[in-house]
Amino acid sequence: KRLTDLSRYVYEIVNQVPVDGQPYVGAAAFAHKGGMHVHAVRRVTHSYEHVDPEVVGNSRRVLISELSGSSGVAEKMGRKLDIAHDRSLQRRLLKRLQECENQGYVFESAEASFELLCRKEIGRYHPFWQLEHWRTVALRSSAGGEPDTEVIVKLRVNGTVEHHVSGGHGPVDAMANALIMALRPHYPKVEHIRLIDYKVRVINPRAATAARVRVTIEFRDNETHEIFSTVGVSENIIEASWIALADGIEYKLINDEDTARTGHGRKKRESAARAAGSIES
């Protein structure tokens, strides 16, 4: 039952991105898509899975898209947000999903952003900060070489104004550093989050330099060893990156709140720690 935790621990130690399609332990090893398909999985699970995902420490994933239907929404968020039997609310969330997909969003590989979207739609969300502004600066000298990048972030957190400047290996890294610096005094556990993958895709290439882009960021929570992804869409690549980055931090903070209430996260950390102890021994 600790096989998946062990696999993720090894990936972390060797500083590699986990392979989603890896048998048994990959994030997509037990993934399902499509409304009727998901409905059938819920009724007769063994007809689609030859082994229970929990036997290897993994979990079943329902890939969310407009094709998922309300069955997919119910399977994905029903238990976590207590909407399993509210068909009207499920249809409302599906409609909101379709609206976002028309703007270029794709949630199949950005389930953390989808959860935040659902929470906002049903009133189960509260902001952890208010953004005053952010600004990116890239300076390149005539001597050449890599440009210096700085990001300035100004937030209001719990009534306190946090104004921070940070550099990094490019604007996204600098932005992540500045955001974490601003939040750390109020939410110390943001230190545990790490960006492990960053992808950009042009949505409408015919628009050339004015095209909208979709940014997907993959994170690892080094406290629980959980891996999750977020998405942002904008004509401005930095804005799209900010949306995805902010979603990732908020998802971590929301999970921490759930942990404090239920203790579920504590069990995940203990499982990850046991897996780490097994390999080190």
N, C-alpha and C positions, 0 to 999 in steps of 0.2 A: 504493500500500500504506500510505500515511500519512494517508489521508483520514479515518479514524475518529479517530486521534490529533489531527489538525488540528481536527476538529469539537469534540472535548472541550476542546481548548485555547481555542477561541473562546468556548464556553459559560463556561469559567472566567474568561476576561478580562471578559466582559460580566456576570458574576455571575448567571447564569441556570441553572436546573435543566435538564439534558438531556432531550429528548423521547424516551422509550423507543421509540415507534412510528415514528420518523423513518426513511425508507427508507435502506437500505445502512449507515448509521452508527449507528442507534439500537440500544439494548440488546436490543430485541425484534425487530429486523429479521430475524434468522435464528433465531427461537425455535420450539421444537417441544414438543408435549405429548402424552401418551398412550403407553402401552406398545407397542402394535402400530405406531403411527405412528413412534415413535422407532426401533423395530427395523427398519422399512422404510427410514428415513433412513440408518441405518448401512450397509445393504446396497446401496441405489441412491440415492446422495445427490442426483444431478442430477434425479431425478424430483420432488424437493420444492424444490430451490433452483436458480434459473436462473443463479446465479453463485456461485463459491466465496467464502465470507466473507473469507478471507485476502487476496483480491485488493484489497479496499478496507480492509484492516487491521482488520476486525471478526472475530468468532468465533461459532461456532454455540452456541446455548444450549438446554439441555434443561430445561424447566420441571418442577420436582419436586413431585409430589403422590402420594397413594395410587393415583391412576389410572396413574401412570407405570410401575408394575410393576418387576420386577427389571431389565428392559432399561434403564429410565430411570436407575436407580441405577448400573448398569454404565457407561452412557454418561457420566454426570456425574462419578462419582468413581473409575471403574475405573482409569484411567491414573494419576491424581494420587495415589491411595492404594494402588495396586498390588493391586486386587481385581477386575480385569477378568475373571478366569477362576474366581473363587471364588463359585459360585452359592449355596452355603450362607450365606456371609457377606452376599451381596447380599440374600437373603431376610430375614436377620436385621435388616439395616439398614432394609429396607422395613417390617418389623413395627414397628420403633422409630419410624419416620416416622408410621405410622398411629396409634400411641399418642399421639404429640405432636399430631397433627391432631385427635384426639378431645378434647384439652384446649383447642383453639382456635388452635393454631399453623398458619400457612400459610407454606410455604417457596418458593412459586413466585417471589416477589419478594424473597426473603431467602436467597439461595444461600450467603452467608457463614456464616449461622447453621447451615445444613444441613451444610456442610463440618465445622464444629466439632462438631456432633452426631455425625457419622460418626466423626470422629477419637476422640471420647470413647468411643464404643461399641466400637471395635476396638483401643483401647489405644495410639493414635498421638497422644496429647495429653498435655501437661504444663502445669500452671497457671503463669502468669507472676507471680502475686501471690496472697496469701491475704487475703480481706476480714475485717477485724476488725469494722467497722461503718460505716455512713453515716447521716447525719441531715440532714434539710432543715428550714429555718426560714424562714417568710415573715412579715414584719413590716409591718403597715399602720397608719399613724397616723390619728388622727381628722380630720386635715386633708385626707384623701383622697389622690388621686394613685396612682401605681403602687406596689405593695408592694415592699419590699426583700427579696431572696431570698438566702439563704446556704446553702451545703451544706458539711458537715463530712465528710471521708472519712478513715478510718484503715485503712491497709493494712500488710501485712508483705511486703516485697519483698526477695528474696535475703537474708533474715535481718535486714533493717533495717526498723524501724517508721517508716512515713511517715504523718504526721498533718497534714492540710492543710484550710484553710478558703478558700472562694472564693465570690464573688458572680457574678451574670450576669443575662441578660435572661430571667428565669424559672428554675424549678428544674432543667430539663434542661440548659440552657446552663451554669448554675452547677455542676451535677454533672459535666459534661464538663470544665470548667475545673479543678475540684478533682482529678479522676482523672488528668488529664494532668500537673498539677503534681506529684502524688505519684509518677508513673512516670517523669517526665522525667530525673531523675538517674541512673536505671538503664537506661532505654531512650530515648535522645535522639530517635530517629526518630518518636516519637509526636507530635512537633511538626508533622509533615507531614499529619496526618489532620484532615479538616474535615467537620463535619456540614452537609449541603446540603439535606436534606429530612426532615421528621418528620410521621408520620401516625398518627392514633389511630382505632380502630374499636371500637365496643361489640359484643361477641360475643353476649351474651344480654340484649337490651334490656328484656325483661319483668322482670328483676331490679332494674330502676331503678338507684338509687345503689349497690347492691351488685353490679352487673353486672361481669363480667370484661371486660377491655379488651385489645386487641391493638395493640401499638406497633411500627411499622416505621420504621427510621431508615436513611437513605441517606447514605453517606460518599463523600468523594473523597480519595484518597491523592495529595497534591500532589507527591510524589516520583516516582511512576510514572504519574500521571494515571488510575489505575484507579478505577472507580466500583463500589461494592458496597453491599449492603443486609443488614440484620439484623432480627430480630424478637424481641419479648418479650411474654409473656402473664401477666397477674395480675389479681386484683380490685383491686389498688392500682396506680394509673396511674404512680406514681413508681417502684415496684418493676419494673413492666413496662419502663419507660424505662431503668432501670439494667441489666436483663438485655440489652436490645438494644444499649445503649451499650458494656457490657463485652465483648459478642461482637465488636463492631466493632473495638475496640482490640486484642483478642486475635488477631483475624484478621489485622490489620496486622502484629503482632509475629511471627506464624507465617509470614507471607509473607516477612518479613525474614530469618527463619532459613533458609527454603528458598532465598532469594536467595544467602545466604552459602555454601550447599552446592553449588548448581547454576549460579549466575550467570544464571539465566533472568530475574530481575528487573532485572539490569543491562542486558540487551538491551532490555527494555521502557522503561527510563528513557532509554536512548540514542535509541530510536525517538520517544519523546515530545519529547525535546530537539530532534531533527531537525525534527519537525513545527513546534515553536515557532519555530525559526530560520527556517523557510520562510515563515511568515506575517509575522514581524517584518521580514523583508527585502522 
